[in-house]
Amino acid sequence: MKMLLSLSIVLVFLASCQQQEVIHEENIDNPLVGKWKLIEQLADPGDGSGTFRATDKNLQIEFFENKTFKATRSMCSLANYEPQTTEGKVDLNLEVLYPEGCDNLYDDVEFQIQYKMEDGQLLLYYFCIEGCGQKFEKLN
């Protein structure tokens, strides 16, 4: 009887551990979720000497739990001068943003912006020959 009781306790303990593990895997933390504000921009002149410099462009991006985002300006180019908002999707595995409504560089390739997290900041890298990007800080 003691053996059966001990076995039951062990099985209940193992089952609860497995259930907690599954719950943890389903709720993987997405560091992008929240609002981000553009603080610096990189536009290399073509000789590799470019650095991120402060900018006063009013661009914010909000990322959502469902792997989508919404930006306060166009994300179709580094200029971001168009006042319309941009929505799109995020691929967390490839670290790529796919803004909607942007012209494709090639007919068979969807427009995309590479991103990476570095020192708590979000860096976006657009397709350009000289090297260009944007740096964001998290607002919330």
C-alpha positions in Angstrom: 0.0 0.0 0.0 2.8 2.4 0.9 4.4 1.6 -2.5 1.2 2.5 -4.3 0.8 5.7 -2.4 4.5 6.7 -3.1 4.1 5.9 -6.8 0.9 8.0 -7.0 2.6 11.0 -5.4 5.6 10.7 -7.7 3.3 10.5 -10.8 1.2 13.5 -9.7 4.5 15.5 -9.1 5.8 14.5 -12.6 2.5 15.4 -14.3 2.5 18.8 -12.6 6.1 19.5 -13.7 5.3 18.5 -17.3 2.2 20.7 -17.3 4.1 23.8 -16.1 6.8 23.2 -18.7 4.2 23.2 -21.5 2.7 26.4 -20.2 6.1 28.0 -20.1 6.8 27.0 -23.7 3.5 28.5 -24.9 4.2 31.8 -23.2 7.6 32.6 -24.6 8.4 36.2 -23.8 8.6 38.4 -26.9 10.9 41.4 -26.1 9.5 43.4 -29.0 6.0 43.7 -27.6 5.3 47.3 -26.6 5.9 50.8 -28.1 9.3 51.9 -29.5 10.5 55.3 -30.5 13.1 56.2 -33.1 16.1 57.8 -31.5 19.0 57.5 -34.0 19.5 56.8 -37.7 22.4 55.5 -39.8 23.0 56.5 -43.4 26.5 55.6 -44.5 28.0 57.8 -47.3 29.4 54.7 -48.9 32.8 54.5 -47.4 32.0 52.7 -44.2 32.4 55.8 -42.0 28.7 56.2 -41.1 27.5 56.0 -37.6 24.1 56.2 -35.9 23.2 59.9 -35.3 20.4 61.4 -33.3 17.2 62.2 -35.2 14.1 64.2 -34.5 11.9 62.1 -36.9 8.6 61.3 -35.2 8.4 57.5 -35.8 7.0 55.0 -33.3 6.4 51.3 -33.7 4.1 49.2 -31.5 4.5 45.5 -31.5 1.7 43.2 -30.5 1.6 39.6 -28.9 0.1 38.2 -32.2 3.4 39.0 -34.0 2.2 42.1 -35.8 3.2 45.7 -35.6 1.9 49.2 -36.4 4.1 52.2 -37.2 3.1 55.9 -37.1 4.8 56.5 -40.4 5.6 54.6 -43.6 8.1 51.8 -43.2 8.7 51.4 -46.9 11.9 53.4 -46.9 14.5 54.8 -44.5 13.1 58.3 -45.1 9.8 57.6 -43.4 8.4 60.9 -44.6 5.0 59.6 -45.7 2.4 60.3 -43.0 0.4 57.1 -43.5 0.7 54.4 -40.9 2.2 51.0 -41.7 1.1 47.7 -40.4 2.8 44.4 -40.9 3.9 41.1 -39.5 7.0 39.9 -37.6 9.0 36.7 -38.0 10.7 36.2 -34.7 12.8 33.2 -35.9 14.2 35.1 -38.9 14.3 38.4 -37.1 12.5 40.1 -40.0 9.7 42.7 -40.3 7.3 42.5 -43.2 5.6 45.9 -43.7 2.5 45.9 -45.8 2.0 48.1 -48.8 5.7 48.5 -49.8 6.9 47.8 -53.3 8.9 44.6 -53.6 12.6 45.0 -54.6 12.1 41.9 -56.7 8.9 40.4 -58.0 9.4 37.1 -56.0 10.7 38.6 -52.7 8.4 40.2 -50.1 9.7 43.6 -48.9 11.4 43.0 -45.5 13.4 44.8 -42.8 16.0 42.9 -40.8 16.0 43.6 -37.1 18.1 42.8 -34.0 18.1 43.5 -30.3 21.2 45.0 -28.9 21.7 46.4 -25.4 18.0 46.7 -24.9 17.5 48.7 -28.1 15.9 47.7 -31.4 17.9 48.1 -34.6 16.3 48.0 -38.0 18.3 47.5 -41.1 16.9 48.4 -44.5 18.1 47.1 -47.8 20.6 49.6 -49.1 24.1 49.4 -50.7 25.8 51.9 -48.3 24.5 50.6 -45.0 21.5 52.2 -43.3 19.4 51.6 -40.3 17.4 52.9 -37.4 17.7 52.6 -33.6 14.7 52.6 -31.3 14.3 52.7 -27.5 11.4 51.1 -25.7 8.8 53.4 -24.3 7.0 50.9 -22.1 
